[in-house]
Amino acid sequence: MLGDIYNKEEIIIGKAAGVFLKDYKIKEELVDGLILAIEKLKDEYVDTLILDDLLLLNKGDIEKIKNNTQLMVVDGIKVLVFFLPFVLKSIYQGLKEDLKEKEVLIIGDEEEVTKELIEALSQEVRFITLVGDYENSIDNIYEYILEKTGLSIFYSKRIDRILTNYSVIINLKDKYSLNMNRIRKEALIFDFSMEKGLANIKDRPNRLTVIEDFIFSIDQLDIKANPFISPLIPSYLYEYFYPYRYGDLVGLLIHGMVYTIEDFIDHKIINKGKL
């Protein structure tokens, strides 16, 4: 145990502990070792787990940890869904382009997350296509979205031939293969999957930029400064505090670097989409 984390009223709101995940060479051993460490460290007051090395894990790993520890693991997806419309609107306003005229592609496999994402986007976009493992849920998604938002979504099993149509691509799915060479150079790509498969494609064209996460300031959060939490935090840590204020958003995570929306827009214009 490294120490306690306090809010601004000096009340303990969490505990910081060090578990060195990178010491494990085999993935299964890593997850099992993490579960064992959590069981040793947690007490009756602990109900939520925040993992600093979340990107080392996939959805299956997270489910295994949840099931074995009975703890909620925050992954940031609720924050990403909430802030994405704001980010898109801000970017296209800066580019002086109409977001409502852009076509959006969502790659995924989870029904509920997909519904939440489409609902969040429905006020800002009109054209949405789904691709991924939706065979068993597409009818439910289609009917739900049509009733809730009035949008009629399109589902495609073969996307490569129409990939150039999309200005916004949002990936929610691990291990999804996409022909990056067919993506238009000005497309905005958001990789919100656990494994960041699109962001980590080795032969991805340099003209394409992949936004991996949103970054937030802790200045207005109810947390006392401490050596365990950086002044700038990723979506999965911000999700725990649940304030959801647009003013807390300070940047976009791209290739391990943080860019403000304004800097991102400038680079898109000046360098034609390359960061």
DOKOLKE-651154 format. One record per residue (C-alpha): z negated, y, x; residue in three letters. Coordinates in steps of 0.5 Angstrom, whole numbers. Layout:
BEGIN
NODE      Z      Y      X    r
NODE      Z      Y      X  ALA
...
//
This chain:
BEGIN
NODE      Z      Y      X    r
NODE      0      0      0  MET
NODE      2      7      3  LEU
NODE     -2     11     -2  GLY
NODE     -2     14     -9  ASP
NODE      2     19    -12  ILE
NODE     -1     25    -16  TYR
NODE      2     30    -21  ASN
NODE      0     37    -21  LYS
NODE     -6     36    -24  GLU
NODE     -9     32    -19  GLU
NODE     -8     26    -23  ILE
NODE     -5     19    -20  ILE
NODE      1     18    -23  ILE
NODE      4     12    -19  GLY
NODE      3      8    -12  LYS
NODE      8      8     -6  ALA
NODE      8      1     -3  ALA
NODE     13     -1      3  GLY
NODE     17     -7      2  VAL
NODE     22     -8      8  PHE
NODE     28    -11      4  LEU
NODE     33    -10     10  LYS
NODE     29    -16     14  ASP
NODE     32    -21      9  TYR
NODE     38    -24     11  LYS
NODE     40    -28      5  ILE
NODE     40    -25     -2  LYS
NODE     36    -30     -6  GLU
NODE     30    -29     -1  GLU
NODE     30    -22     -1  LEU
NODE     29    -22     -9  VAL
NODE     24    -27     -8  ASP
NODE     20    -24     -3  GLY
NODE     20    -17     -7  LEU
NODE     18    -21    -13  ILE
NODE     12    -24     -9  LEU
NODE     10    -17     -6  ALA
NODE     10    -14    -13  ILE
NODE      6    -19    -16  GLU
NODE      1    -18    -10  LYS
NODE      1    -10    -10  LEU
NODE      1     -9    -18  LYS
NODE     -5     -8    -22  ASP
NODE     -6     -8    -30  GLU
NODE     -4      0    -30  TYR
NODE      3     -1    -27  VAL
NODE      8     -2    -32  ASP
NODE     14      1    -28  THR
NODE     18     -1    -22  LEU
NODE     22      4    -18  ILE
NODE     26      1    -12  LEU
NODE     28      6     -6  ASP
NODE     33      1     -4  ASP
NODE     36      0    -11  LEU
NODE     43     -1     -8  LEU
NODE     41     -7     -5  LEU
NODE     41    -11    -12  LEU
NODE     45    -12    -17  ASN
NODE     44    -13    -25  LYS
NODE     42    -20    -24  GLY
NODE     37    -19    -19  ASP
NODE     34    -13    -23  ILE
NODE     34    -18    -29  GLU
NODE     30    -23    -25  LYS
NODE     25    -18    -22  ILE
NODE     24    -16    -29  LYS
NODE     23    -23    -32  ASN
NODE     18    -25    -26  ASN
NODE     14    -19    -26  THR
NODE     14    -16    -33  GLN
NODE     15     -9    -30  LEU
NODE     21     -4    -33  MET
NODE     25     -3    -27  VAL
NODE     29      4    -28  VAL
NODE     36      4    -26  ASP
NODE     38     11    -28  GLY
NODE     44      9    -33  ILE
NODE     40     13    -38  LYS
NODE     40     19    -34  VAL
NODE     47     18    -32  LEU
NODE     50     18    -39  VAL
NODE     46     24    -41  PHE
NODE     48     28    -35  PHE
NODE     56     26    -35  LEU
NODE     58     30    -41  PRO
NODE     55     36    -37  PHE
NODE     58     35    -31  VAL
NODE     65     33    -33  LEU
NODE     65     40    -37  LYS
NODE     63     44    -31  SER
NODE     68     41    -27  ILE
NODE     74     42    -31  TYR
NODE     71     49    -33  GLN
NODE     71     51    -26  GLY
NODE     78     48    -25  LEU
NODE     80     52    -31  LYS
NODE     83     45    -35  GLU
NODE     81     43    -42  ASP
NODE     77     37    -42  LEU
NODE     79     35    -49  LYS
NODE     86     33    -46  GLU
NODE     84     28    -41  LYS
NODE     84     21    -42  GLU
NODE     78     17    -40  VAL
NODE     77     10    -38  LEU
NODE     71      6    -38  ILE
NODE     70      0    -34  ILE
NODE     64     -5    -37  GLY
NODE     61    -11    -40  ASP
NODE     55     -8    -43  GLU
NODE     55     -7    -51  GLU
NODE     49     -2    -52  GLU
NODE     50      2    -45  VAL
NODE     58      3    -47  THR
NODE     56      5    -54  LYS
NODE     51     10    -51  GLU
NODE     56     13    -46  LEU
NODE     62     14    -51  ILE
NODE     57     17    -56  GLU
NODE     55     22    -51  ALA
NODE     62     23    -49  LEU
NODE     65     24    -56  SER
NODE     64     31    -57  GLN
NODE     68     33    -50  GLU
NODE     73     28    -50  VAL
NODE     78     25    -55  ARG
NODE     82     19    -51  PHE
NODE     78     13    -49  ILE
NODE     80      7    -47  THR
NODE     75      1    -45  LEU
NODE     77     -5    -40  VAL
NODE     73    -11    -38  GLY
NODE     69    -16    -41  ASP
NODE     69    -14    -48  TYR
NODE     72    -20    -52  GLU
NODE     66    -21    -55  ASN
NODE     63    -14    -57  SER
NODE     70    -10    -58  ILE
NODE     70    -10    -65  ASP
NODE     62     -8    -66  ASN
NODE     64     -3    -61  ILE
NODE     70      0    -64  TYR
NODE     67      0    -71  GLU
NODE     60      3    -69  TYR
NODE     64      9    -65  ILE
NODE     69     10    -71  LEU
NODE     63     11    -76  GLU
NODE     58     15    -71  LYS
NODE     64     19    -68  THR
NODE     70     19    -71  GLY
NODE     73     17    -65  LEU
NODE     78     11    -65  SER
NODE     78      7    -58  ILE
NODE     83      3    -55  PHE
NODE     82     -3    -51  TYR
NODE     86     -6    -46  SER
NODE     86    -13    -42  LYS
NODE     91    -11    -37  ARG
NODE     90     -4    -34  ILE
NODE     94     -3    -28  ASP
NODE    101     -1    -31  ARG
NODE     97      5    -35  ILE
NODE     92      7    -30  LEU
NODE     96     13    -28  THR
NODE     94     16    -35  ASN
NODE     87     17    -34  TYR
NODE     84     23    -31  SER
NODE     77     20    -31  VAL
NODE     75     13    -29  ILE
NODE     68     11    -30  ILE
NODE     66      4    -28  ASN
NODE     59      1    -30  LEU
NODE     61     -6    -28  LYS
NODE     60    -10    -21  ASP
NODE     65    -14    -18  LYS
NODE     71    -11    -22  TYR
NODE     78    -11    -18  SER
NODE     82     -4    -19  LEU
NODE     88     -2    -16  ASN
NODE     86      4    -13  MET
NODE     93      6    -11  ASN
NODE     95      7    -18  ARG
NODE     90     12    -19  ILE
NODE     92     19    -20  ARG
NODE     90     23    -14  LYS
NODE     87     28    -18  GLU
NODE     83     23    -22  ALA
NODE     75     24    -23  LEU
NODE     72     17    -21  ILE
NODE     65     16    -23  PHE
NODE     62      9    -20  ASP
NODE     55      8    -24  PHE
NODE     55      0    -22  SER
NODE     49     -3    -19  MET
NODE     54     -5    -13  GLU
NODE     58      1    -12  LYS
NODE     64     -3    -12  GLY
NODE     69      2    -13  LEU
NODE     66      7     -8  ALA
NODE     66      1     -3  ASN
NODE     73     -1     -3  ILE
NODE     75     -1      4  LYS
NODE     82      0      3  ASP
NODE     81      6     -2  ARG
NODE     86     11     -1  PRO
NODE     83     17      2  ASN
NODE     86     22     -3  ARG
NODE     81     19     -8  LEU
NODE     74     21     -9  THR
NODE     68     17    -12  VAL
NODE     62     20    -15  ILE
NODE     56     15    -14  GLU
NODE     50     18    -17  ASP
NODE     47     25    -19  PHE
NODE     42     28    -15  ILE
NODE     36     32    -18  PHE
NODE     31     37    -15  SER
NODE     23     35    -16  ILE
NODE     21     43    -16  ASP
NODE     20     43    -24  GLN
NODE     17     36    -25  LEU
NODE     10     34    -26  ASP
NODE      9     31    -19  ILE
NODE      5     34    -13  LYS
NODE      9     34     -6  ALA
NODE      8     28     -2  ASN
NODE     11     24      4  PRO
NODE     14     19      0  PHE
NODE     19     22     -5  ILE
NODE     24     27     -2  SER
NODE     25     34     -5  PRO
NODE     32     31     -8  LEU
NODE     32     25    -12  ILE
NODE     37     20    -15  PRO
NODE     38     19    -22  SER
NODE     34     12    -22  TYR
NODE     28     16    -20  LEU
NODE     29     22    -24  TYR
NODE     29     17    -30  GLU
NODE     22     16    -29  TYR
NODE     20     23    -31  PHE
NODE     25     24    -37  TYR
NODE     25     31    -37  PRO
NODE     33     31    -37  TYR
NODE     34     39    -36  ARG
NODE     41     41    -34  TYR
NODE     37     46    -29  GLY
NODE     34     40    -25  ASP
NODE     41     37    -23  LEU
NODE     43     40    -16  VAL
NODE     49     36    -14  GLY
NODE     54     30    -14  LEU
NODE     53     24     -9  LEU
NODE     59     22     -5  ILE
NODE     60     18      1  HIS
NODE     52     19      2  GLY
NODE     53     26      2  MET
NODE     51     31     -3  VAL
NODE     55     37     -6  TYR
NODE     54     42    -11  THR
NODE     59     42    -17  ILE
NODE     62     48    -14  GLU
NODE     63     46     -7  ASP
NODE     66     39    -10  PHE
NODE     71     44    -15  ILE
NODE     73     48     -8  ASP
NODE     74     42     -4  HIS
NODE     78     39    -10  LYS
NODE     82     45    -10  ILE
NODE     83     47     -3  ILE
NODE     84     40      0  ASN
NODE     87     37     -6  LYS
NODE     82     32     -8  GLY
NODE     79     30     -1  LYS
NODE     72     31      1  LEU
//
